[in-house]
Amino acid sequence: MIRRWVLSLHKTVRKYFGEAVVVTQELDDIVSSPIIKDTIINNADCKILLDQRKYINKFDSVQSLLGLTDKEKGQILVYQSG
């Protein structure tokens, strides 16, 4: 049910030349739900990842999901805020 709502929201917003924004501080919020993951990832033109060092031990699934190269993965994991 939520998948259909999120998909409908994205399509409606794009129809009016808008952009839906999904923000989370916990990557698991998106990755842990296949339905949400597929809907959000497939409809997001832009993905911004900041400091992801706390996910270093399980970042392979994110790398695969986003199609990141090993170089891009390394750059994300060494990013430091401040």
N, C-alpha and C positions, 0 to 999 in steps of 0.2 A: 504494500500500500504506500509506504513512504517513498519507495523507488519511483512509482508512477507520479507522485506529487512533485518530487525533485525534478524529474525529467520534464514534466509539464511546466513547472516554474521556469526552467532553463529555456525551453522552447518559446514560451510566451514572452519572456524578457527579450530574447534575441529578435523576435518578431517585431518588437518596437525599438530595435536598435539599442537595447540596453545590455547590461552585463550583470549576471548574478555572481556574487562573490561568496565563497565559502572559506571561512577562516577557523582554524583550530590550533590549539597549543599542543594537542596530543595527536600524533600521527596515527595512533591506534584507533582513534575515533573513526577514521576513514578506512584504514587498512583492515580492521577486524571484521567489517561487514562487507561481504562480497557484493551485496545489492547496492549499498551506498557507494562503495569503491568504484564499481563499474559505471554507475550513473555519473558520479562527479568527475572521475578521471576522463571518461570518454567525452564529456561535454566541456572540459576546461581547456581553453586555448593557452592559458598562461598558468604556470605552476611555480610558486615561489617557495623555496625551502631555505630557512635560515639555519640557526645553530641546531644541528641534528646529532651532536656527539653522544647524547644519551641513548641513541638508537644504534650505536656503532655495531653492536653484536647481532642485530637483526635487520641491518640495512640492506642486505642482499635482496630481500623480498621487495623493498622499495625500489632498489636499482632495477630489478626485473620489471616491476610494474610500470615504471616511468621510462624504461628503455635507456637508462643512463650508461655512459661508458665508464670504465674503471677510473679514468682521469677525472670525469665529472663527479663521480662518487667521492674520490679523494678530496677534491676541492670543497665539496659540501661538508665533509666530515672534519676538515681542519678549520673551517670558518669559525672565527671568534667574534662575538659581539663586543661593542665598546669602543 
